[in-house]
């Protein structure tokens, strides 16, 4: 607290005058009141008459923007609505008409605004700056501290239970986030693997190897050539099988594939020449039947060989799942028919095939009762050593009427990796093939020819 504040808090009692006009200093036991100096540039004149009292002009009320400290001497009570008390004269002084009371606590015009209420103030006399009467606001010579009245509502508040719950939840969430981050960061990063099984049905006999993953499922995010198929699938037996596909550490869901037989047998037949009254059966006309189910064969109508001539026969082949194939064949009945057949074989050679392949030539010669050449059929079989070589040739095969420079019926066997070309040949065709003037016409000469050319023959 500075000097001005001490001046405003100490009560000031105006001096009284004697009948002669001599001022009498106020009495203040225990303190010596200094005499205020006269106003500057004004000659000091003794007061000879009483000055009429001047009403105190209230200062404008200022609304504080922050709490205001009530600077009142200890033990002072601010008056409210009750009538203002009348100030008592200080000890050793008398209340005259020259004394003005300030019961409301509002300082008069020109007075210091920090003056405490109820203080007696002399009119027209303001203590000079830097001076302080000894009896103003002093209690035994010690300045009285201002009274600090606590504002209402400033007590200690209890914490809202909802805030406590929110803080606990927030702590738990942060802890879980840190745990999740630390654990997921330890997992190795890599591409997302998607495996969607697609194979639900295959045909009996359609061989699908476990390495052919692309036929079982669609894979993304992984090299499909490194995936494997897990199954006990038997493509040669009708039934239902389960399978899964594994790529790295990811395995697809289980899928069921059903093996069915809806394809009729593949049948290859030949024409037949027999002597009159020779019994014949469907097997005499069959060269080859391809089917993975058991099957039966029969003539669609009865065959009669009692009379010479040509007739068409219908051969029917049906498997165990009611898949049927009907093929026609020609039957010739003649007194001039072959009496038996001579089968000869010889190692051949490919003309336009560069893949690793083995070529074998087979000839079936019909021999009459006199031992003479009657007819002949040639079959050339190409056997490939690898599936890759076989598929390369099959993909380039354009028709089934010719292959490797040979004309005839072309038969492809996926199971045995073979391609066969079948054609009927004459004596002239055989002479050109072997580059001779005339191919032998007697059975004994035919056998000797093949023995000389690294071949072999046997009688059927």
C-alpha positions in Angstrom: 0.0 0.0 0.0 1.5 3.4 -1.0 1.4 6.7 0.7 -1.8 7.9 -0.9 -3.7 4.9 0.3 -2.5 5.4 3.8 -3.6 9.0 3.6 -7.1 8.0 2.5 -7.6 5.3 5.2 -6.6 7.5 8.2 -9.3 9.9 9.5 -8.6 13.5 9.3 -10.1 15.9 11.8 -10.2 19.6 10.9 -8.6 22.1 13.3 -10.9 24.3 15.3 -10.5 28.0 15.9 -10.5 30.1 19.0 -12.8 33.2 19.4 -9.9 35.3 18.3 -9.5 33.3 15.1 -6.4 31.4 16.2 -6.5 27.8 15.0 -6.3 25.2 17.6 -4.7 21.9 16.6 -6.8 18.8 17.1 -6.0 16.6 20.0 -4.8 13.1 19.3 -3.4 11.3 22.3 -0.3 9.5 21.6 0.3 11.0 18.1 1.7 14.3 16.9 -0.4 15.7 14.0 1.7 17.7 11.6 0.4 21.1 10.5 -0.5 21.1 6.8 1.4 23.8 4.8 -0.5 26.7 3.4 -1.7 26.5 -0.2 0.9 27.4 -2.8 1.0 31.1 -4.0 -1.7 31.9 -1.5 -1.0 34.1 1.6 -2.1 32.4 4.8 -4.9 34.3 6.4 -6.6 33.4 9.6 -10.2 32.4 9.4 -12.4 34.8 11.3 -15.8 33.4 10.4 -17.5 30.1 10.0 -17.8 28.7 6.5 -21.3 27.3 5.7 -21.2 23.6 5.2 -21.1 22.3 1.6 -23.0 19.2 0.7 -20.9 16.4 -0.6 -21.4 15.7 -4.3 -21.6 11.9 -4.9 -19.2 10.6 -7.4 -20.6 8.6 -10.4 -21.0 4.9 -9.7 -18.5 2.7 -11.6 -19.4 -0.9 -12.3 -16.3 -3.0 -11.6 -15.4 -5.6 -14.2 -13.6 -7.8 -11.7 -14.1 -8.4 -8.0 -13.2 -5.2 -5.9 -11.3 -5.6 -2.7 -13.2 -3.9 0.1 -10.5 -1.8 1.7 -12.1 -1.0 5.0 -10.4 -0.9 8.4 -10.7 -4.2 10.3 -14.0 -4.3 12.2 -15.8 -1.7 9.9 -19.3 -2.6 8.7 -20.5 -1.1 5.5 -24.0 0.4 6.0 -26.8 -0.8 3.8 -30.3 0.6 3.8 -30.4 1.7 7.4 -30.0 5.5 8.2 -26.3 6.5 8.1 -24.7 6.8 11.5 -23.5 10.2 12.7 -19.8 10.5 13.1 -18.6 11.0 16.6 -15.9 13.7 17.2 -12.6 12.3 17.9 -11.2 12.4 21.3 -10.2 16.0 22.2 -12.2 17.6 19.4 -15.6 19.2 19.2 -18.1 19.0 16.5 -18.8 22.5 15.1 -20.6 23.8 12.1 -17.4 23.8 10.2 -17.3 20.0 10.2 -19.0 18.1 7.4 -20.0 14.5 7.9 -19.8 11.9 5.2 -22.2 9.3 6.4 -22.7 7.7 3.0 -19.0 6.9 2.5 -19.0 8.9 -0.8 -16.0 11.2 -0.9 -16.7 14.8 -1.6 -15.7 16.4 -4.9 -11.9 16.6 -5.2 -11.4 14.0 -2.4 -9.4 10.8 -2.8 -11.7 8.0 -3.9 -10.1 5.4 -1.5 -11.4 7.4 1.6 -13.2 5.1 4.0 -16.9 5.8 4.8 -17.8 7.8 7.9 -14.6 9.8 8.0 -14.7 13.5 9.0 -13.2 15.6 6.2 -12.5 19.4 6.5 -13.9 21.5 3.8 -11.5 22.9 1.3 -8.5 21.3 2.9 -6.9 18.2 1.3 -3.6 16.9 2.8 -0.8 17.6 0.5 0.6 14.6 -1.5 3.3 12.7 0.2 1.9 13.5 3.8 -0.2 11.4 6.0 -1.8 12.4 9.3 -0.7 10.2 12.1 -4.2 9.3 13.2 -5.6 8.2 9.8 -6.5 4.5 9.8 -3.9 3.7 12.3 -4.3 1.2 15.1 -1.5 1.6 17.5 0.7 3.0 14.7 0.3 -0.1 12.5 -1.8 0.2 9.3 -4.9 -2.0 9.4 -5.1 -4.6 6.7 -8.1 -4.5 4.4 -10.9 -6.9 5.1 -11.0 -9.7 2.5 -14.6 -10.9 2.1 -14.6 -14.2 0.1 -17.0 -14.3 -2.8 -19.9 -16.7 -2.7 -19.5 -19.9 -4.7 -15.7 -19.9 -4.4 -15.6 -23.1 -2.2 -14.2 -26.4 -3.3 -16.4 -28.2 -5.8 -17.0 -31.9 -6.1 -16.0 -33.5 -9.4 -18.8 -34.7 -11.6 -19.1 -38.5 -11.7 -19.7 -38.4 -15.4 -16.3 -36.7 -15.9 -14.6 -39.5 -13.9 -16.2 -42.2 -16.1 -15.2 -40.4 -19.3 -11.6 -40.1 -18.1 -11.5 -43.8 -17.2 -12.9 -44.7 -20.6 -10.4 -42.4 -22.4 -7.5 -44.0 -20.5 -8.7 -47.5 -21.5 -9.1 -46.5 -25.1 -5.6 -45.1 -25.3 -4.2 -48.2 -23.7 -6.0 -50.5 -26.1 -4.9 -48.4 -29.0 -1.2 -48.7 -27.9 -1.6 -52.4 -27.4 -3.2 -52.9 -30.8 -0.6 -50.8 -32.6 2.3 -52.7 -30.9 0.9 -56.1 -31.8 -0.1 -55.4 -35.3 3.2 -53.7 -36.1 4.9 -57.0 -35.3 2.9 -58.9 -37.9 4.8 -59.3 -41.3 3.3 -57.2 -44.0 2.5 -58.8 -47.3 -0.1 -58.9 -50.1 -3.6 -59.9 -49.4 -4.3 -63.4 -50.8 -7.7 -64.1 -52.2 -8.7 -67.7 -53.2 -12.1 -68.4 -54.7 -12.8 -72.1 -55.5 -14.6 -72.4 -58.8 -14.6 -76.0 -59.9 -17.9 -77.7 -59.0 -18.4 -80.3 -61.7 -16.1 -82.3 -64.1 -16.7 -85.0 -66.7 -15.6 -88.5 -65.9 -12.3 -89.2 -67.4 -11.3 -85.5 -67.7 -8.0 -85.7 -65.9 -7.2 -82.6 -63.8 -3.8 -82.7 -62.1 -3.3 -81.0 -58.7 -0.8 -78.7 -60.3 -3.5 -77.2 -62.6 -4.7 -74.8 -59.8 -6.3 -72.5 -62.4 -8.9 -75.1 -63.1 -9.9 -75.3 -59.4 -9.9 -71.7 -58.2 -9.2 -68.0 -59.0 -6.2 -66.7 -57.0 -5.2 -63.1 -56.6 -2.3 -61.6 -54.6 -0.1 -64.7 -55.0 1.8 -66.5 -57.7 -0.7 -69.2 -58.7 2.0 -71.5 -59.9 3.2 -71.9 -56.3 -0.3 -72.9 -55.0 -1.4 -76.5 -54.4 -4.7 -78.4 -54.5 -5.6 -80.6 -51.6 -8.0 -83.4 -52.7 -8.6 -87.1 -53.1 -10.4 -86.5 -56.4 -10.6 -89.5 -58.7 -11.6 -88.3 -62.2 -12.2 -92.0 -63.3 -15.0 -92.6 -60.8 -18.3 -90.9 -60.6 -18.9 -89.3 -57.2 -18.5 -86.2 -55.0 -15.1 -85.1 -53.7 -13.9 -82.2 -51.5 -10.9 -80.0 -52.2 -9.1 -76.9 -50.9 -6.4 -74.6 -52.4 -3.4 -73.5 -50.4 -1.3 -70.5 -51.4 1.5 -69.8 -48.9 -0.1 -69.7 -45.4 -3.6 -69.1 -46.7 -6.0 -72.0 -47.4 -9.3 -71.6 -49.2 -12.6 -72.8 -47.8 -13.6 -76.4 -48.7 -15.4 -76.9 -52.0 -17.2 -79.9 -53.4 -16.6 -81.1 -56.9 -18.9 -83.7 -58.5 -17.6 -86.1 -61.2 -20.4 -87.1 -63.6 -20.5 -89.1 -66.9 -22.6 -87.4 -69.5 -20.4 -88.2 -72.6 -21.2 -91.2 -74.8 -18.4 -93.6 -75.7 -16.1 -92.9 -78.6 -16.2 -95.8 -81.0 -14.0 -96.6 -84.0 -15.1 -99.3 -86.4 -13.9 -101.0 -89.6 -15.5 -102.6 -92.6 -15.5 -106.3 -92.7 -15.4 -109.0 -95.5 -16.4 -112.5 -94.7 -17.2 -115.7 -96.5 -20.8 -116.7 -96.8 -22.4 -118.1 -93.6 -19.5 -116.8 -91.4 -20.8 -115.7 -87.9 -20.0 -112.1 -87.0 -20.3 -110.0 -83.8 -20.1 -106.3 -83.0 -16.6 -106.8 -81.7 -15.4 -107.9 -85.1 -16.1 -104.4 -86.4 -14.7 -102.5 -83.4 -11.2 -101.0 -83.6 -11.4 -98.9 -80.5 -13.8 -97.8 -77.8 -13.0 -95.0 -75.4 -15.1 -94.6 -72.3 -14.2 -94.6 -68.5 -17.4 -96.5 -67.6 -18.2 -100.1 -68.3 -20.2 -100.5 -71.5 -22.0 -103.0 -73.7 -22.3 -103.3 -77.5 -24.8 -104.8 -79.9 -26.2 -104.7 -83.4 -29.3 -102.5 -83.7 -30.8 -105.2 -86.0 -29.9 -108.8 -86.7 -27.1 -109.5 -89.3 -27.5 -112.3 -91.9 -24.4 -113.6 -93.8 -26.1 -116.4 -95.7 -26.1 -114.6 -99.0 -23.3 -112.8 -100.9 -23.4 -109.0 -101.1 -22.8 -105.9 -99.1 -25.0 -104.6 -96.3 -24.8 -101.8 -93.6 -24.8 -102.8 -90.0 -25.5 -100.4 -87.0 -23.3 -101.1 -84.0 -24.6 -99.6 -80.7 -22.3 -99.0 -77.7 -23.8 -97.9 -74.3 -22.1 -97.2 -71.0 -23.4 -97.7 -67.5 -24.8 -94.2 -67.3 -27.1 -94.6 -70.4 -24.8 -92.7 -72.7 -25.1 -94.4 -76.1 -23.2 -94.2 -79.4 -24.3 -95.7 -82.7 -21.9 -96.2 -85.6 -22.4 -97.7 -89.0 -20.1 -100.2 -90.7 -20.0 -102.1 -94.0 -20.2 -105.9 -94.2 -19.2 -107.7 -97.4 -20.1 -111.3 -97.9 -18.0 -112.9 -100.7 -16.5 -116.2 -101.8 -13.4 -114.2 -102.5 -13.0 -112.8 -98.9 -9.8 -113.0 -97.0 -9.3 -116.3 -95.2 -7.1 -114.7 -92.5 -5.1 -111.5 -91.7 -1.4 -110.9 -91.5 -0.4 -108.1 -89.1 3.0 -106.6 -89.7 4.9 -103.7 -87.8 7.9 -101.6 -88.5 9.6 -98.7 -86.9 8.7 -95.4 -88.7 9.9 -91.9 -88.8 8.2 -88.5 -88.4 8.3 -86.1 -91.4 7.4 -82.7 -90.0 7.4 -83.3 -86.2 10.3 -81.8 -84.2 9.2 -82.9 -80.8 10.4 -86.0 -79.1 8.2 -88.7 -80.6 8.3 -92.4 -81.4 6.6 -93.5 -84.7 5.4 -97.0 -85.3 3.8 -98.3 -88.5 1.2 -101.1 -88.4 -0.2 -102.9 -91.5 -3.1 -105.4 -91.6 -3.1 -107.5 -94.7 -6.1 -109.6 -95.8 -5.0 -112.9 -97.3 -7.3 -115.1 -99.4 -7.7 -118.8 -99.1 -5.0 -119.1 -101.9 -2.6 -117.0 -99.8 -2.8 -114.0 -102.0 -3.1 -110.3 -101.1 -6.7 -109.3 -100.8 -6.7 -105.8 -99.1 -4.6 -103.8 -96.6 -5.0 -101.1 -93.9 -2.3 -99.0 -92.5 -2.1 -97.4 -89.1 0.7 -95.0 -88.1 0.9 -94.2 -84.3 2.9 -91.2 -82.9 3.7 -91.6 -79.2 5.0 -88.4 -77.5 7.3 -88.6 -74.5 6.1 -85.6 -72.5 2.7 -84.0 -72.0 4.2 -80.6 -72.9 5.3 -81.9 -76.4 2.0 -83.6 -76.9 0.0 -80.4 -76.0 2.2 -78.3 -78.3 1.3 -80.5 -81.3 -2.4 -80.8 -80.4 -2.7 -77.0 -80.2 -1.4 -76.7 -83.7 -3.6 -79.5 -85.1 -6.1 -77.9 -87.5 -8.1 -80.9 -88.9 -8.7 -84.7 -88.4 -8.1 -85.7 -92.0 -4.3 -85.4 -92.2 -1.3 -85.2 -90.0 2.5 -85.1 -90.7 2.0 -85.4 -94.4 -0.3 -88.5 -94.2 -4.0 -88.5 -95.3 -6.5 -90.5 -93.4 -8.6 -90.5 -90.2 -6.7 -88.8 -87.3 -7.4 -90.1 -83.8 -6.1 -88.3 -80.7 -5.6 -90.2 -77.4 -5.0 -87.8 -74.5 -4.5 -90.7 -72.0 -1.7 -92.3 -73.9 -0.3 -89.1 -75.5 -0.7 -90.6 -79.0 -1.9 -89.5 -82.4 -3.0 -92.2 -84.9 -3.6 -91.8 -88.6 -5.6 -94.7 -90.3 -6.0 -95.2 -94.0 -6.7 -98.0 -96.6 -3.8 -98.8 -98.9 -3.3 -100.6 -102.2 -0.4 -102.5 -103.8 0.5 -99.4 -105.7 0.5 -97.2 -102.5 2.8 -99.7 -100.8 5.2 -99.8 -103.8 5.6 -96.0 -103.7 6.0 -96.0 -99.9 8.8 -98.5 -99.9 10.2 -97.3 -103.3 10.1 -100.7 -105.0 8.9 -101.7 -108.4 6.1 -104.0 -107.0 5.2 -104.8 -103.5 4.9 -108.6 -102.7 1.4 -110.1 -103.2 1.9 -113.5 -101.5 1.7 -113.9 -97.8 5.1 -115.6 -97.5 6.8 -112.9 -99.5 5.3 -110.2 -97.4 6.7 -111.8 -94.2 10.2 -112.0 -95.8 10.0 -108.4 -96.9 9.5 -107.1 -93.3 12.1 -109.4 -91.9 14.6 -107.9 -94.3 13.5 -104.3 -93.4 13.7 -104.6 -89.7 10.1 -105.5 -89.2 8.0 -108.4 -88.0 4.7 -110.1 -89.0 2.2 -112.4 -87.2 -0.9 -114.2 -88.3 -4.3 -113.1 -86.8 
